[in-house]
Amino acid sequence: MASLPISESAVRKAVEDAVSDLVRVSAWGEFAFVNLPIFMPSGAPATVRVRAHRDGFEIDDGGFAYRELEALGFERSFPSEAGKAADAEELQKDRRRIWVVVPGGELMRAVCDVALASRNVVAAVYDRMIDADAAEIEDYLQERLFSVFGADHVEPHEKVKGASTKDWEFSGVVHLQSGLVVFQAVSNQANSINRASTAFHDLRELPNPPQRVAVVKDKAALGANLSILSQAGRVIQGDQTDEVYRSAAA
């Protein structure tokens, strides 16, 4: 059965409805709160507050970046990371906020700049957490790969091009007669899981995809994220037997 053509007006309305959901505005007291399609590592949208100021408008992040770090126990990282992010966007920061005062003509830019800086503060700390957690797994993983497959067959930190043409760097790439096997150390952090999943999906779309193996510290600790990793590759624990490593690579 042939599908009916969609009118131009219907397409426009659908797009307008979708775009209207990307940015949300609400009011509370003297502030207007704006949620933007700029996402924190936790998945929450970046939120800024706007209020009138004698010189135009004051825009701040409402301390949301600070509270995200506080929930992780890393609130002490806020001053230094906020300083870097604020300097990059020509903004100000205090103990718990990133903020700026601008004339009306610069309001849109300032809203975007504050939201981006707020997100970058949290992302920088998340990246350090991921690096520390994954590095511990990666050091162990590389030794296991050398032991199981032989140093001549293992290339640490080798890059492999995906179907998207993006080069992905992996903890270790094993070169076997049957083809490539990529091993990636993955921590419990969402960014680490999402990066590995994205890379594995990209490789899976290749005409002759390599085997893809995520190596984690504890499968049970991943919870529902285990299924995300399993969709495009195999998942093993770092401390499993040599035979498990060989089976995963087969």
C-alpha positions as CSV (number, residue, x, y, z in Angstrom):
1,M,0.0,0.0,0.0
2,A,1.5,3.3,-1.1
3,S,2.1,5.9,1.7
4,L,0.4,9.2,1.5
5,P,2.6,12.2,0.9
6,I,3.1,14.4,3.9
7,S,2.2,18.1,3.3
8,E,4.8,20.8,3.7
9,S,2.7,22.3,6.5
10,A,2.5,19.0,8.4
11,V,6.3,18.7,8.2
12,R,6.8,22.2,9.4
13,K,4.4,21.7,12.3
14,A,6.1,18.5,13.3
15,V,9.5,20.1,13.3
16,E,8.2,23.2,15.2
17,D,6.7,20.9,17.9
18,A,9.9,18.9,18.2
19,V,12.0,22.0,18.4
20,S,9.7,23.5,21.0
21,D,10.5,20.5,23.2
22,L,14.2,21.0,22.9
23,V,14.2,24.3,24.9
24,R,11.9,24.7,27.8
25,V,11.2,27.9,29.8
26,S,9.6,28.2,33.2
27,A,9.3,31.0,35.8
28,W,9.8,31.0,39.5
29,G,9.9,34.2,41.5
30,E,12.2,36.8,39.8
31,F,13.9,34.1,37.7
32,A,13.2,32.6,34.3
33,F,14.6,29.0,34.1
34,V,15.8,27.8,30.7
35,N,16.5,24.1,29.9
36,L,18.6,23.7,26.8
37,P,19.6,20.7,24.6
38,I,23.1,20.7,26.1
39,F,23.3,17.7,28.3
40,M,25.3,17.0,31.5
41,P,27.2,13.6,31.7
42,S,24.3,12.4,33.9
43,G,21.9,13.0,31.1
44,A,20.2,16.0,32.7
45,P,19.8,19.1,30.5
46,A,21.9,22.1,31.3
47,T,19.7,24.7,33.0
48,V,20.3,28.5,33.4
49,R,18.5,31.2,35.3
50,V,17.8,34.7,33.9
51,R,16.7,37.7,35.8
52,A,16.6,41.5,35.2
53,H,19.6,43.5,36.1
54,R,20.2,47.3,36.0
55,D,22.6,46.7,33.1
56,G,20.4,44.3,31.2
57,F,20.2,40.7,32.4
58,E,22.0,38.5,34.8
59,I,22.4,34.9,33.7
60,D,23.7,32.1,35.9
61,D,23.7,28.3,36.1
62,G,21.9,28.3,39.5
63,G,24.6,26.3,41.1
64,F,23.5,23.2,39.1
65,A,27.0,22.2,38.1
66,Y,28.2,22.5,41.7
67,R,25.4,20.3,42.9
68,E,26.1,17.7,40.2
69,L,29.7,17.6,41.5
70,E,28.6,17.6,45.1
71,A,26.5,14.5,44.4
72,L,29.6,12.7,43.2
73,G,31.7,14.0,46.2
74,F,33.8,16.2,43.9
75,E,32.6,19.6,44.9
76,R,36.1,20.7,45.7
77,S,36.9,20.5,42.0
78,F,34.4,23.2,41.2
79,P,36.5,26.4,41.8
80,S,39.3,25.3,39.5
81,E,37.2,23.8,36.7
82,A,34.7,26.6,36.9
83,G,37.5,29.1,36.5
84,K,38.7,27.4,33.3
85,A,35.3,27.1,31.8
86,A,34.3,30.7,32.7
87,D,37.6,32.1,31.3
88,A,37.0,30.1,28.0
89,E,33.6,31.8,27.6
90,E,34.4,35.2,29.1
91,L,32.1,34.6,32.1
92,Q,32.4,35.1,35.9
93,K,32.3,32.5,38.7
94,D,31.9,32.5,42.4
95,R,31.9,29.7,45.0
96,R,29.0,27.8,43.5
97,R,27.9,29.6,40.3
98,I,28.9,30.5,36.8
99,W,27.3,33.8,35.8
100,V,27.5,36.9,33.6
101,V,25.7,40.2,33.2
102,V,24.9,41.3,29.6
103,P,22.8,43.9,27.8
104,G,19.6,42.7,26.2
105,G,21.1,42.3,22.7
106,E,23.5,39.6,24.0
107,L,21.0,37.6,26.0
108,M,20.8,34.6,23.6
109,R,24.5,34.2,23.4
110,A,25.0,34.5,27.1
111,V,22.3,31.9,27.9
112,C,24.2,29.4,25.6
113,D,27.6,30.4,26.9
114,V,26.6,29.9,30.6
115,A,24.9,26.5,29.8
116,L,27.9,25.3,27.9
117,A,30.4,26.4,30.6
118,S,28.2,24.7,33.3
119,R,28.2,21.5,31.3
120,N,31.9,21.6,30.6
121,V,32.7,21.9,34.4
122,V,30.9,18.7,35.2
123,A,32.2,16.9,32.0
124,A,35.8,17.7,32.9
125,V,35.5,16.1,36.3
126,Y,33.6,13.1,34.9
127,D,36.4,12.6,32.3
128,R,39.0,12.5,35.1
129,M,36.9,10.0,37.0
130,I,36.6,7.8,33.9
131,D,40.3,8.1,33.1
132,A,41.2,7.0,36.6
133,D,38.7,4.1,36.8
134,A,39.4,2.9,33.2
135,A,43.2,3.3,33.6
136,E,43.2,0.8,36.4
137,I,41.3,-1.8,34.4
138,E,43.4,-1.0,31.3
139,D,46.7,-1.6,32.9
140,Y,45.6,-5.0,34.1
141,L,43.9,-5.8,30.7
142,Q,47.0,-5.1,28.7
143,E,49.1,-7.4,30.8
144,R,46.5,-10.1,30.3
145,L,46.4,-9.6,26.6
146,F,50.2,-10.0,26.4
147,S,50.0,-13.1,28.5
148,V,47.1,-14.8,26.6
149,F,47.8,-13.8,23.0
150,G,51.5,-13.0,23.1
151,A,53.1,-9.6,22.9
152,D,53.8,-9.9,19.1
153,H,50.0,-10.1,18.5
154,V,48.9,-7.2,20.7
155,E,49.0,-3.4,20.0
156,P,48.1,-1.2,23.0
157,H,46.2,2.0,22.2
158,E,45.8,1.1,18.5
159,K,43.2,3.1,16.5
160,V,40.7,1.3,14.2
161,K,38.5,3.2,11.7
162,G,34.8,2.7,12.0
163,A,32.1,2.8,9.3
164,S,31.6,6.5,10.1
165,T,35.3,6.9,9.2
166,K,36.1,8.0,12.7
167,D,39.3,6.6,14.2
168,W,38.6,4.9,17.6
169,E,41.4,4.2,20.0
170,F,41.1,1.0,22.0
171,S,42.9,-0.3,25.1
172,G,44.3,-3.2,23.0
173,V,44.0,-4.6,19.6
174,V,44.8,-8.3,19.0
175,H,45.9,-9.4,15.6
176,L,45.0,-13.0,14.9
177,Q,44.9,-15.0,11.6
178,S,41.1,-14.8,11.8
179,G,41.2,-11.0,12.0
180,L,41.3,-8.2,14.4
181,V,39.9,-8.3,18.0
182,V,39.5,-5.0,19.8
183,F,39.5,-5.0,23.6
184,Q,38.3,-1.9,25.5
185,A,38.6,-1.3,29.3
186,V,35.3,0.1,30.5
187,S,34.5,1.6,33.9
188,N,31.1,1.9,35.5
189,Q,30.8,5.6,34.5
190,A,28.1,6.4,32.0
191,N,30.6,8.2,29.7
192,S,32.9,5.2,29.5
193,I,30.0,2.9,28.8
194,N,28.5,5.1,26.1
195,R,31.9,5.7,24.4
196,A,32.6,2.0,24.2
197,S,29.1,1.2,23.0
198,T,29.2,3.9,20.3
199,A,32.6,2.7,19.1
200,F,31.5,-0.9,19.0
201,H,28.3,0.0,17.0
202,D,30.4,1.9,14.6
203,L,32.8,-1.0,14.0
204,R,29.9,-3.4,13.7
205,E,28.7,-1.6,10.6
206,L,32.0,-2.4,8.7
207,P,31.8,-4.9,5.9
208,N,34.3,-7.2,7.8
209,P,33.9,-6.0,11.4
210,P,36.5,-7.0,14.1
211,Q,35.4,-8.8,17.2
212,R,34.6,-6.4,19.9
213,V,35.2,-7.1,23.6
214,A,34.5,-4.8,26.6
215,V,36.5,-5.7,29.7
216,V,35.0,-4.5,33.0
217,K,35.8,-5.0,36.7
218,D,32.5,-6.4,37.8
219,K,29.6,-7.2,35.5
220,A,27.1,-7.1,38.3
221,A,28.0,-3.6,39.2
222,L,27.0,-2.4,35.7
223,G,23.4,-3.2,36.3
224,A,21.2,-2.3,33.3
225,N,24.2,-0.9,31.5
226,L,25.5,-4.4,30.9
227,S,22.8,-4.8,28.2
228,I,23.9,-1.6,26.6
229,L,27.5,-2.9,26.2
230,S,26.3,-6.3,25.1
231,Q,24.3,-5.0,22.2
232,A,27.3,-4.5,20.0
233,G,30.0,-6.6,21.6
234,R,31.0,-9.2,24.2
235,V,31.5,-8.3,27.8
236,I,33.9,-10.1,30.1
237,Q,35.4,-9.4,33.5
238,G,39.1,-8.6,33.6
239,D,39.9,-11.4,36.2
240,Q,38.3,-14.2,34.2
241,T,40.3,-17.1,32.9
242,D,42.5,-17.2,29.8
243,E,40.0,-19.4,28.1
244,V,37.3,-16.8,28.5
245,Y,39.6,-14.3,26.8
246,R,40.2,-16.7,23.9
247,S,36.5,-17.5,23.6
248,A,35.6,-13.8,23.5
249,A,38.1,-13.3,20.7
250,A,36.9,-16.2,18.6
